[in-house]
Amino acid sequence: MTLSNHRGVLYFALIILHFLTTLFPSVSAHMFHHGTLGALHNNNLATYSHGQNYEDLSIIKKYFHHLGYIPNAPHSNFNNNFDQTLVSAIKAYQKNYKLNVTGEFDKHTLQHLRVPRCGVPDIINGTTGSVQVANYSFFPGRPRWPQVPGRLTYGFDQGGIQIPTNFRNAIINGMNRWSQVSRTSFQSTTTNPQLRFGFYRGNHGDGSPFDGPLGTLAHAFAPTNGRCHFDADERWVPDVTQSPGQNNFDLESVATHEVGHLLGLHHSNDPNAIMFPSIPSGTRKVNLGQDDIEGIRVLYNIN
């Protein structure tokens, strides 16, 4: 093959590579996610010993840092040592979810870590919430909407992926789950909505990139930010009982959880609460628990 032939092949390959990265913009996010997913599903984790080095621990430390259990990231990358930083993070995670506090990757801790979840960190600015009553909690500073009780407007982002009508209805249903207990109505608008919903992939400009299928499902911001984003790489269905399938996630269930964040609730430690951060695929969980109801009423002084 001549030099000109080599150049032609190389040029053609670069064109194909550019096409693929344009067509599938979430490829790099998938790679990062599968590293995290693979590390958490490593069956050898339960055998790891304190003080030793293992190649996947830096990935797990980065995940704990995202969730708030390792507050300060190093200037360079996390190391692979099973050090006191990681032990403390595991213990804090176990304590937060009422698991046996061992500082080890025991069976129940690994089962808990592997369930897909909301992307809102468990610990913000060093605290699980400014107020912890029963199992529910609030964001630091207890931010609230001055319009609640009352009315909030909502809309759907045009800059993300187009949202089909049945998906929009599932999200609206999620808002309506909170209407009675918060004494608040939700009104659609296309002009400066207070609550904004959208589907995005990978790094989408809010500082909390999505990680591809499974892992982080969605995230929302505390009042009065109003943004709620769903990972477009998940297999969403409006109602998973009507559309069962491997790795299908119930959009109304996750939307109901995220609307709780938009209203000012942080995560709950009660597995029966909507505000519990994890939800397995194939699960429909749309009814507010007593912990959710008490939390929103306390936050907004509703009797």
Phi, psi and chi 1 to 4 in degrees:
 res  aa     phi    psi   chi1   chi2   chi3   chi4
   1 MET       -  135.3 -176.9  179.0  -70.5      -
   2 THR   -79.3  167.3   65.0      -      -      -
   3 LEU   -61.1  -39.0  179.9   59.5      -      -
   4 SER   -64.6  -35.5   60.8      -      -      -
   5 ASN   -63.2  -43.2  -68.5  140.9      -      -
   6 HIS   -59.3  -44.7  -80.6  -66.2      -      -
   7 ARG   -62.9  -38.3  -72.3  174.6  175.7  168.3
   8 GLY   -64.1  -42.8      -      -      -      -
   9 VAL   -64.1  -43.9  171.0      -      -      -
  10 LEU   -62.2  -43.8  177.5   59.8      -      -
  11 TYR   -61.3  -43.5  178.9   70.1      -      -
  12 PHE   -63.0  -40.3 -177.7   66.2      -      -
  13 ALA   -64.6  -39.8      -      -      -      -
  14 LEU   -65.3  -37.0  -71.1  173.1      -      -
  15 ILE   -62.6  -44.0  -69.5  175.9      -      -
  16 ILE   -62.8  -43.1  -67.6  176.6      -      -
  17 LEU   -61.7  -43.7  179.0   60.9      -      -
  18 HIS   -61.2  -41.5  174.1   75.0      -      -
  19 PHE   -61.4  -43.9  172.5   75.4      -      -
  20 LEU   -67.3  -42.2  -72.3  174.3      -      -
  21 THR   -69.9  -27.2   54.1      -      -      -
  22 THR   -75.9  -41.2  -56.8      -      -      -
  23 LEU   -70.7  -34.8 -174.8   61.0      -      -
  24 PHE  -121.7   76.3  -56.9  106.5      -      -
  25 PRO   -67.5  -12.1   25.8  -34.3      -      -
  26 SER   -95.8   12.1   59.6      -      -      -
  27 VAL   -59.2  -47.0  167.7      -      -      -
  28 SER   -65.0  -36.7   60.5      -      -      -
  29 ALA   -63.7  -38.4      -      -      -      -
  30 HIS   -62.5  -41.5  -76.1 -164.0      -      -
  31 MET   -62.4  -43.7  -69.9  171.5   62.5      -
  32 PHE   -63.9  -43.3  171.5   78.4      -      -
  33 HIS   -62.7  -46.3  163.1   74.0      -      -
  34 HIS   -64.1  -27.9  -72.8  -49.1      -      -
  35 GLY   -64.7  -45.1      -      -      -      -
  36 THR   -64.5  -47.8  -53.2      -      -      -
  37 LEU   -61.2  -43.5 -174.7   65.1      -      -
  38 GLY   -64.0  -39.2      -      -      -      -
  39 ALA   -64.4  -42.7      -      -      -      -
  40 LEU   -72.0  -24.0  -70.5  174.0      -      -
  41 HIS   -97.0   10.1  -79.1   76.7      -      -
  42 ASN   -68.7  116.1 -176.7  -14.2      -      -
  43 ASN   -67.5  -12.1  -68.0  -32.4      -      -
  44 ASN   -85.0   -8.3  -67.2  -36.3      -      -
  45 LEU   -54.5  -38.2  -80.7  174.2      -      -
  46 ALA   -65.7  -16.0      -      -      -      -
  47 THR   -98.9   -2.6   67.5      -      -      -
  48 TYR   -67.8  142.2  -74.8    5.0      -      -
  49 SER  -111.5  145.5  -59.6      -      -      -
  50 HIS   -58.7  140.7  -64.2  174.4      -      -
  51 GLY    87.6   -6.6      -      -      -      -
  52 GLN  -100.4  160.7  -59.0  -60.9  -48.1      -
  53 ASN  -100.8  136.0  -70.2  -46.7      -      -
  54 TYR  -140.3  137.1  -56.3   94.3      -      -
  55 GLU   -63.4  -20.6   63.3  178.2   -4.5      -
  56 ASP  -100.5   -0.4   48.7    5.6      -      -
  57 LEU   -69.9  -28.4  -70.9 -172.5      -      -
  58 SER   -62.7  -35.7   62.2      -      -      -
  59 ILE   -67.3  -42.5  -60.4  172.8      -      -
  60 ILE   -68.3  -37.6  -65.4  176.1      -      -
  61 LYS   -62.3  -40.0  -75.1 -178.6  178.5  179.4
  62 LYS   -63.3  -37.6 -172.9  173.6 -178.1  179.3
  63 TYR   -66.4  -45.0 -177.6   64.4      -      -
  64 PHE   -63.0  -35.4  -87.0  125.3      -      -
  65 HIS   -63.5  -43.0  171.9   64.5      -      -
  66 HIS   -60.1  -39.0  168.9   73.9      -      -
  67 LEU   -78.5   -8.0  -63.3 -178.8      -      -
  68 GLY    97.4    1.9      -      -      -      -
  69 TYR   -83.4  -18.1  -66.4   99.9      -      -
  70 ILE  -119.0   99.2  -62.1  179.1      -      -
  71 PRO   -67.6  -34.7   21.9  -31.5      -      -
  72 ASN  -116.1  120.1  -60.3  -47.4      -      -
  73 ALA   -82.0  145.2      -      -      -      -
  74 PRO   -68.4  161.1   25.7  -33.8      -      -
  75 HIS   -63.5  -35.6  -65.6  -62.3      -      -
  76 SER  -101.2 -164.1   57.6      -      -      -
  77 ASN   -71.4  157.8  -66.8  -30.7      -      -
  78 PHE   -63.2  147.9  -76.9  101.8      -      -
  79 ASN   -88.7  177.5   61.5   39.8      -      -
  80 ASN  -103.2   20.3  -74.3  -50.0      -      -
  81 ASN   -89.4  137.4 -171.5  -99.0      -      -
  82 PHE   -80.4   72.1 -158.6  150.0      -      -
  83 ASP   -95.8 -175.5   52.2   19.1      -      -
  84 GLN   -65.8  -28.6 -169.9   56.4   44.0      -
  85 THR   -59.9  -46.0  -63.8      -      -      -
  86 LEU   -70.5  -40.9 -178.2   56.0      -      -
  87 VAL   -58.8  -45.2  172.6      -      -      -
  88 SER   -63.8  -38.0  -62.6      -      -      -
  89 ALA   -65.3  -43.9      -      -      -      -
  90 ILE   -62.4  -44.1  -63.9  170.6      -      -
  91 LYS   -62.9  -42.1  -74.0 -176.9  175.9 -179.7
  92 ALA   -64.9  -39.6      -      -      -      -
  93 TYR   -64.0  -46.3 -178.3   89.1      -      -
  94 GLN   -62.3  -42.2  -68.9  167.1  -29.7      -
  95 LYS   -64.9  -41.3 -178.4  178.3  179.4 -179.1
  96 ASN   -63.2  -34.6 -167.6   37.9      -      -
  97 TYR  -104.8   18.5  -70.6  104.8      -      -
  98 LYS    56.8   39.0  -58.8  178.7 -180.0  179.0
  99 LEU   -94.8  167.5  -57.9  169.6      -      -
 100 ASN   -65.0  122.5 -169.9   24.0      -      -
 101 VAL   -82.3  103.5  179.7      -      -      -
 102 THR  -121.7  -23.1   63.7      -      -      -
 103 GLY    73.3   13.5      -      -      -      -
 104 GLU  -120.3  161.9  -55.0  -81.1   -3.8      -
 105 PHE   -86.0   69.2  -70.8  112.8      -      -
 106 ASP   -78.6  173.8   55.7   71.3      -      -
 107 LYS   -56.2  -49.9  175.6 -177.7  177.3 -178.5
 108 HIS   -69.3  -35.1  -64.8  -64.6      -      -
 109 THR   -65.9  -43.2  -59.6      -      -      -
 110 LEU   -65.7  -40.3  -72.5  174.0      -      -
 111 GLN   -59.7  -41.2  -72.9  176.1  -18.4      -
 112 HIS   -68.2  -43.4 -158.2  -81.4      -      -
 113 LEU   -65.1  -28.0  -81.2  167.0      -      -
 114 ARG   -85.4   -5.5  -69.7  166.1  177.1  168.2
 115 VAL   -81.8  130.5  178.9      -      -      -
 116 PRO   -54.8  150.1  -27.1   36.4      -      -
 117 ARG  -152.4  172.6   57.7  164.6  -70.7  151.9
 118 CYS   -68.2  145.5  169.4      -      -      -
 119 GLY   -85.3   -4.1      -      -      -      -
 120 VAL   -68.2  127.0  174.4      -      -      -
 121 PRO   -58.8  149.1  -23.0   33.2      -      -
 122 ASP   -72.5  -33.3  -68.3  -24.5      -      -
 123 ILE  -121.2  123.9  -60.6  175.6      -      -
 124 ILE  -120.1  125.5  -58.7  174.6      -      -
 125 ASN    53.9   37.9  -62.4  -30.2      -      -
 126 GLY    83.2    6.5      -      -      -      -
 127 THR  -136.4  148.0  175.8      -      -      -
 128 THR   -77.9   -4.0   54.6      -      -      -
 129 GLY   157.4  149.0      -      -      -      -
 130 SER   -69.5  -25.6   59.7      -      -      -
 131 VAL  -135.7  127.6  175.8      -      -      -
 132 GLN  -119.2  107.6 -176.9   83.1   38.5      -
 133 VAL  -123.9  132.1 -176.7      -      -      -
 134 ALA    54.8 -121.4      -      -      -      -
 135 ASN  -110.4  -19.9  -69.3  -67.9      -      -
 136 TYR   -76.6  163.6   61.3   81.2      -      -
 137 SER  -150.7  166.8   62.8      -      -      -
 138 PHE  -117.3  164.2  -50.8  131.5      -      -
 139 PHE   -69.7  153.7  -72.3   94.9      -      -
 140 PRO   -53.0  132.0  -27.5   36.0      -      -
 141 GLY    87.2   -5.4      -      -      -      -
 142 ARG    50.8   54.5  -67.3 -178.6   61.9  164.5
 143 PRO   -64.4  142.9   25.5  -34.7      -      -
 144 ARG  -140.7  163.3  -58.0 -173.9  -61.5  178.1
 145 TRP   -87.9  126.4  -70.2   94.2      -      -
 146 PRO   -66.4  -16.7   19.0  -29.3      -      -
 147 GLN   -84.9   -1.6  -62.6   86.6   -9.5      -
 148 VAL  -109.7  130.0  175.1      -      -      -
 149 PRO   -63.6  151.9  -20.0   33.3      -      -
 150 GLY   149.9 -117.7      -      -      -      -
 151 ARG  -145.2  139.0 -173.8 -172.1   70.1  178.6
 152 LEU  -123.9  145.4  -69.4  173.2      -      -
 153 THR   -98.9  154.7   59.6      -      -      -
 154 TYR  -141.3  159.9   71.1   89.1      -      -
 155 GLY  -157.3  176.4      -      -      -      -
 156 PHE  -118.2  131.8  -62.9   94.9      -      -
 157 ASP   -61.3  137.8  -69.9  -14.2      -      -
 158 GLN   -93.6  -16.6  -59.4  -59.0  -45.4      -
 159 GLY   -80.2  -14.0      -      -      -      -
 160 GLY   -94.7 -146.9      -      -      -      -
 161 ILE   -86.2  141.2  -66.1  171.2      -      -
 162 GLN   -57.7  136.1  -69.8  -62.8  -45.9      -
 163 ILE  -105.8  117.3  -52.3  173.5      -      -
 164 PRO   -66.2  159.9   20.9  -30.1      -      -
 165 THR   -58.9  -41.0  -60.0      -      -      -
 166 ASN   -67.9  -29.2   56.8  -12.3      -      -
 167 PHE   -71.0  -41.7  -80.6   25.6      -      -
 168 ARG   -60.7  -41.7  -66.1 -175.4 -178.2 -142.7
 169 ASN   -64.3  -36.3  -70.3  -21.3      -      -
 170 ALA   -64.5  -40.0      -      -      -      -
 171 ILE   -67.7  -41.3  -66.2  170.9      -      -
 172 ILE   -61.5  -40.1  -66.9  169.2      -      -
 173 ASN   -61.0  -38.6  -70.5  -17.8      -      -
 174 GLY   -61.8  -39.7      -      -      -      -
 175 MET   -65.1  -44.7  -76.3 -173.6  -79.1      -
 176 ASN   -64.0  -23.3  -69.8  -23.9      -      -
 177 ARG   -59.5  -28.1  -62.2  -82.7  177.5 -178.4
 178 TRP   -95.1   -8.4  -66.3   95.7      -      -
 179 SER   -59.1  -51.8  -70.6      -      -      -
 180 GLN   -67.4  -45.5 -177.5  174.8   -1.1      -
 181 VAL   -72.1  -25.3  -63.2      -      -      -
 182 SER   -99.4   -4.2   64.9      -      -      -
 183 ARG    53.8   46.7  -62.3 -179.2 -176.2  174.2
 184 THR  -135.1  135.4  -59.4      -      -      -
 185 SER   -99.8  156.0   62.7      -      -      -
 186 PHE  -121.1  122.9  -61.7   91.8      -      -
 187 GLN  -118.0  132.0  179.4  175.4  -29.5      -
 188 SER   -73.7  140.7  174.1      -      -      -
 189 THR  -153.7  154.3 -176.9      -      -      -
 190 THR  -106.4    2.1   56.8      -      -      -
 191 THR  -114.7  106.7  -54.9      -      -      -
 192 ASN    47.5   57.9  -60.6  -39.3      -      -
 193 PRO   -65.5  148.6   25.7  -34.8      -      -
 194 GLN   -75.9  -35.5  -67.6  159.3  -51.0      -
 195 LEU  -109.5  131.3  -51.2 -178.5      -      -
 196 ARG  -130.8  124.9  -57.4  180.0  -57.8  -77.7
 197 PHE  -113.1  140.8  -59.9   90.3      -      -
 198 GLY  -158.9  161.9      -      -      -      -
 199 PHE  -113.2  129.3  -73.4   74.6      -      -
 200 TYR  -139.2  164.1  -65.4   89.2      -      -
 201 ARG  -119.8  146.7  -72.8 -171.9  170.2   95.8
 202 GLY    52.0 -139.2      -      -      -      -
 203 ASN   -77.6  110.4 -170.9  -14.0      -      -
 204 HIS  -119.1   20.3   51.0  -74.7      -      -
 205 GLY    91.8    7.3      -      -      -      -
 206 ASP  -111.0    7.5   66.1   -4.0      -      -
 207 GLY    84.9   -0.7      -      -      -      -
 208 SER  -130.0   78.3  -61.2      -      -      -
 209 PRO   -65.7  146.0   23.8  -33.2      -      -
 210 PHE   -81.7  163.4  -76.5  126.9      -      -
 211 ASP  -121.0   17.6   52.2   10.6      -      -
 212 GLY    86.2 -170.6      -      -      -      -
 213 PRO   -57.2  139.6  -23.4   33.7      -      -
 214 LEU    66.3 -170.0  -52.8  177.8      -      -
 215 GLY    72.5 -120.4      -      -      -      -
 216 THR   -85.2  125.9  -61.4      -      -      -
 217 LEU   -93.8  -39.7  -56.8  174.3      -      -
 218 ALA  -166.3  169.6      -      -      -      -
 219 HIS  -155.3  156.1   54.6 -123.9      -      -
 220 ALA  -142.8  161.0      -      -      -      -
 221 PHE  -108.3  153.3  -65.8   81.2      -      -
 222 ALA   -68.3  160.6      -      -      -      -
 223 PRO   -57.1  145.3  -23.3   33.5      -      -
 224 THR  -110.1   37.8   52.0      -      -      -
 225 ASN   -66.7  -53.9 -177.3  -67.9      -      -
 226 GLY    89.2   -2.6      -      -      -      -
 227 ARG   -88.7  137.9  -69.7  178.8  -65.4  168.9
 228 CYS  -136.5  124.8  175.5      -      -      -
 229 HIS  -123.9  139.1  -60.2  155.7      -      -
 230 PHE  -112.9  143.3  -60.0   89.5      -      -
 231 ASP   -73.9  114.3 -171.2  -14.8      -      -
 232 ALA   -68.9  -13.0      -      -      -      -
 233 ASP   -84.1   -6.4  -76.0  -35.3      -      -
 234 GLU   -77.9  160.4  -56.0  -64.0  -13.9      -
 235 ARG   -91.9   86.2  -62.8 -178.6   59.5  173.3
 236 TRP   -84.7  142.1  -64.5  107.7      -      -
 237 VAL  -136.5  146.0  -66.2      -      -      -
 238 PRO   -61.1  -39.3  -22.5   33.8      -      -
 239 ASP  -143.4  108.3 -177.7  -15.4      -      -
 240 VAL   -69.1  -18.9   76.6      -      -      -
 241 THR   -72.4  -23.1   63.7      -      -      -
 242 GLN   -94.0  -17.1  -57.6  -61.0  -43.2      -
 243 SER  -136.0   66.0  -56.1      -      -      -
 244 PRO   -68.2  152.4   26.2  -33.7      -      -
 245 GLY   171.4  156.7      -      -      -      -
 246 GLN   -61.9  127.5 -174.7  176.8   12.6      -
 247 ASN    64.6   21.6  -65.9  -26.8      -      -
 248 ASN   -80.0  137.5  -78.3    1.1      -      -
 249 PHE  -117.5  139.2  -73.9   95.3      -      -
 250 ASP   -79.8  111.6 -169.6   89.5      -      -
 251 LEU   -65.5  -41.3  179.8   56.6      -      -
 252 GLU   -62.1  -38.3 -175.8  177.6  -24.3      -
 253 SER   -61.7  -48.8  -61.6      -      -      -
 254 VAL   -68.7  -38.0  175.8      -      -      -
 255 ALA   -62.8  -40.7      -      -      -      -
 256 THR   -60.4  -41.9  -55.0      -      -      -
 257 HIS   -61.8  -48.6  173.7   96.7      -      -
 258 GLU   -67.2  -33.5  -60.1  -56.5  -26.1      -
 259 VAL   -63.3  -34.7  171.5      -      -      -
 260 GLY   -57.5  -40.4      -      -      -      -
 261 HIS   -64.7  -45.0  -74.0  -41.5      -      -
 262 LEU   -57.6  -32.4  -67.3  175.8      -      -
 263 LEU   -82.0  -15.8  -68.2  174.4      -      -
 264 GLY   122.2   -0.9      -      -      -      -
 265 LEU   -83.9  136.9  -72.6 -179.6      -      -
 266 HIS   -91.4 -161.4 -164.1 -122.3      -      -
 267 HIS   -79.5  155.3  -73.9  148.2      -      -
 268 SER  -110.0  150.7  171.1      -      -      -
 269 ASN   -89.7   -2.0  -67.6  -28.9      -      -
 270 ASP   -85.4  115.1 -179.2   -1.3      -      -
 271 PRO   -60.5  -20.4  -21.4   33.0      -      -
 272 ASN   -86.1  -10.0  -63.3  -47.0      -      -
 273 ALA   -80.9  148.0      -      -      -      -
 274 ILE   -59.4  -33.3  -76.0  -69.5      -      -
 275 MET   -83.7    5.5  -63.2  -47.3  -62.2      -
 276 PHE   -65.3  133.8 -168.8   74.1      -      -
 277 PRO   -75.3  -18.3   24.6  -34.3      -      -
 278 SER  -106.1  147.6  -56.9      -      -      -
 279 ILE  -150.6  122.8 -175.6  167.8      -      -
 280 PRO   -70.4  157.4  -14.5   29.2      -      -
 281 SER   -62.8  153.5   62.8      -      -      -
 282 GLY    76.3    8.8      -      -      -      -
 283 THR  -108.2  132.5  -58.8      -      -      -
 284 ARG  -111.2  122.7 -176.3  166.0  173.6   82.6
 285 LYS  -143.8   91.4 -177.0 -178.6  179.4 -176.1
 286 VAL  -120.1  -10.6  -65.6      -      -      -
 287 ASN   -89.9  128.4  -63.9  -42.8      -      -
 288 LEU   -62.7  138.1  -59.3 -174.4      -      -
 289 GLY   -87.1  169.0      -      -      -      -
 290 GLN   -61.2  -34.2 -170.4   59.6   37.5      -
 291 ASP   -65.0  -39.2 -168.6   67.4      -      -
 292 ASP   -63.9  -45.1  -56.2  -54.0      -      -
 293 ILE   -64.2  -45.3  -63.8  170.2      -      -
 294 GLU   -64.1  -39.6  -70.6  177.7    3.0      -
 295 GLY   -61.8  -46.8      -      -      -      -
 296 ILE   -70.1  -33.2 -157.4   68.2      -      -
 297 ARG   -71.2  -38.0  -74.2  178.3  173.0  169.3
 298 VAL   -67.3  -41.8  169.0      -      -      -
 299 LEU   -60.7  -40.3  179.8   60.6      -      -
 300 TYR  -106.3   14.1  -73.1   98.8      -      -
 301 ASN    53.6   46.5  -61.3  -44.4      -      -
 302 ILE   -98.8  124.0  -61.6  171.9      -      -
 303 ASN   -83.5      -  -63.5  -37.2      -      -
